[in-house]
Amino acid sequence: MDRLILNGIGSICDTARELEARGWAKGFFGNISINLGTLDMEKTEVSGLYHHDLPVEDLIGSILLITRSGSTMSEVSKDPESHVGAYSISKRSMDLFWGEGPPTSEIGSHLLIHEIGAARGIIHCHLDNMERIEKDGVQKQGFGWVGTLEPGSPELAEATSEAARLYDTIIWNGHGVVCFAGDLQKALHLVFEADDRLSSRDKSVLVPRE
């Protein structure tokens, strides 16, 4: 297997362990993806085909690593081949060639954020301090904010895509936080920063990405 793919899988496992250790992905909450870009690989056998109807023209030909629907972070870190999938992105499908599918139910949000091009690594998790932002509303001016929408819905994916054009940390009302950056380590740093700011009323809010 391509070394970039192996390194990406290792990065997902490391991130999953960190989220689990901090209690930010309890149960089946939480999902992770990496866009590896286009890779020069030998033709591989497709073991699963998952259709989508999203406008992701700029992702065509890219390789994405995505956690499997219904997988816990503990399962991801301990057995990635059973809980992470490597997909080649086509215009209307995701072609699985390693690991297991289907991809996370939040795949729409992941694909549309990757399509913007600002992200290589995306993390969705549930911080302990989410109730503060929902009750006070003081962070709305600094985080991207998406109101209450059905998890995994096209509406949530579209609203998240719009917010991601201005912010790299987005609050889903009642459904956690989404952070993305050039790699998973940087995305995880944004998660740490969000948790830190949500934990302290004395710290300023995050600001939009220029």
ABEGO torsion letter per residue (X at the ends): XBAAAAAAAAAAAAAAAAAAAAGABBEABEBBBBBAEBBBBBBBBBABBBBBABBAAAABGBBBBBBBBGBBAAAAAABAAAABBBBBBBAABBBBABEBOBBBAAAAAAAAAAAAGABABBBBBBBAAAAAAAAAGAAAAABBBBBBBBBGBAAAAAAAAAAAAABABBBBBGAEBBBBBABAAAAAAAAAAAAAAAABAABBBBBBBX
